[in-house]
């Protein structure tokens, strides 16, 4: 079954061409009628999540893209993909921690942590 995104209602992502401060991104968005989304976007170097009116996401994308000197891209926010990335990052952190401590862990502690990682590999039914 092919991947089917789940887009956030009333939010888009915008990535700027250059390193920008949060203040610049906030001011830029406000000047064209948009506010930051309530939660941060943590998966892009210069990407920011903005609120839109639900159902008006594509119009907001078009508006941001009309400033090509500043905006690299603007897309719908795929919250399903973000959940996958967050889950994988959590597992990667656990693997790194056990790897860093591998030579000092008792067999019992190693096994406990290995089982914890294995349990996290089981994805929820819906992500």
C-alpha positions as CSV (number, residue, x, y, z in Angstrom):
1,X,0.0,0.0,0.0
2,X,1.6,3.3,-1.0
3,X,2.2,6.0,1.5
4,X,-0.7,8.4,2.1
5,X,0.1,11.6,3.8
6,X,-2.0,13.1,6.6
7,X,-2.0,16.9,6.2
8,X,-2.5,19.2,9.1
9,X,-5.6,21.4,8.8
10,X,-4.8,25.1,9.0
11,X,-1.0,24.7,8.8
12,X,1.7,24.9,6.2
13,X,5.5,24.6,6.2
14,X,7.7,27.3,4.7
15,X,11.5,27.0,4.2
16,X,13.5,30.1,3.7
17,X,16.5,30.3,1.4
18,X,18.9,31.5,3.9
19,X,19.5,31.2,7.6
20,X,16.8,33.3,9.2
21,X,16.1,34.2,12.8
22,X,12.7,33.3,14.3
23,X,12.0,37.0,14.6
24,X,12.5,37.5,10.8
25,X,10.3,34.5,10.0
26,X,7.6,35.8,12.4
27,X,7.7,39.3,11.0
28,X,7.8,38.1,7.4
29,X,4.8,35.9,8.0
30,X,2.9,38.7,9.8
31,X,3.5,41.1,7.0
32,X,1.7,38.8,4.6
33,X,-1.0,37.8,7.0
34,X,0.2,34.7,8.8
35,X,1.2,33.7,12.4
36,X,3.5,30.9,13.6
37,X,1.7,27.6,14.2
38,X,1.2,26.8,17.9
39,X,3.8,24.0,17.9
40,X,7.3,24.2,16.5
41,X,8.5,22.4,13.4
42,X,11.7,20.5,14.3
43,X,12.6,18.8,11.0
44,X,14.2,21.4,8.8
45,X,17.1,23.8,9.1
46,X,15.2,26.9,8.0
47,X,11.6,25.6,7.9
48,X,8.8,27.2,9.9
49,X,5.2,26.1,10.4
50,X,2.5,28.8,9.9
51,X,-1.2,28.8,10.7
52,X,-3.7,29.3,7.9
53,X,-7.4,29.3,7.8
54,X,-8.5,25.6,7.5
55,X,-9.1,24.9,3.8
56,X,-7.0,27.9,2.7
57,X,-3.6,26.1,3.0
58,X,-3.0,26.0,-0.8
59,X,-3.7,29.7,-1.1
60,X,-1.2,30.4,1.7
61,X,1.4,28.3,0.0
62,X,0.9,30.3,-3.2
63,X,1.2,33.5,-1.3
64,X,4.5,32.5,0.3
65,X,5.9,31.2,-3.0
66,X,5.2,34.6,-4.5
67,X,8.3,35.8,-2.6
68,X,11.0,33.7,-4.3
69,X,13.9,35.9,-3.1
70,X,13.2,34.7,0.4
71,X,11.2,31.5,0.2
72,X,12.8,28.3,-0.9
73,X,9.6,26.2,-0.7
74,X,6.2,26.0,0.9
75,X,4.2,22.8,1.3
76,X,1.3,21.3,3.2
77,X,2.4,20.0,6.6
78,X,2.5,16.2,6.7
79,X,1.9,15.3,10.3
80,X,2.0,11.6,9.6
81,X,5.6,11.9,8.2
82,X,6.6,14.0,11.2
83,X,5.3,11.3,13.6
84,X,7.4,8.7,11.7
85,X,10.5,10.9,12.0
86,X,9.9,11.5,15.7
87,X,9.5,7.8,16.3
88,X,12.6,6.9,14.4
89,X,14.7,9.6,16.2
90,X,13.5,8.3,19.5
91,X,14.7,4.8,18.6
92,X,18.0,6.1,17.2
93,X,18.7,7.9,20.5
94,X,18.0,4.6,22.4
95,X,20.4,2.7,20.1
96,X,23.1,5.3,20.5
97,X,22.7,5.3,24.3
98,X,23.0,1.5,24.5
99,X,25.9,1.6,22.0
100,X,27.8,4.2,24.1
101,X,27.4,2.2,27.2
102,X,27.8,-1.3,25.7
103,X,31.1,-2.2,27.4
104,X,29.9,-1.2,30.8
105,X,26.4,-2.6,31.0
106,X,25.7,-5.7,32.9
107,X,24.1,-8.5,30.8
108,X,20.8,-7.9,32.6
109,X,20.8,-4.1,31.9
110,X,21.8,-4.7,28.3
111,X,19.0,-7.1,27.8
112,X,16.5,-4.7,29.5
113,X,17.5,-1.9,27.2
114,X,17.6,-4.1,24.1
115,X,14.0,-5.2,24.9
116,X,13.0,-1.5,25.3
117,X,14.3,-0.7,21.9
118,X,12.5,-3.8,20.4
119,X,9.2,-2.7,22.0
120,X,9.6,0.8,20.4
121,X,10.1,-0.8,17.0
122,X,6.5,-1.9,17.1
123,X,4.7,1.0,15.5
124,X,1.3,2.0,16.6
125,X,-1.6,0.9,14.4
126,X,-2.0,4.4,13.1
127,X,0.8,6.9,12.9
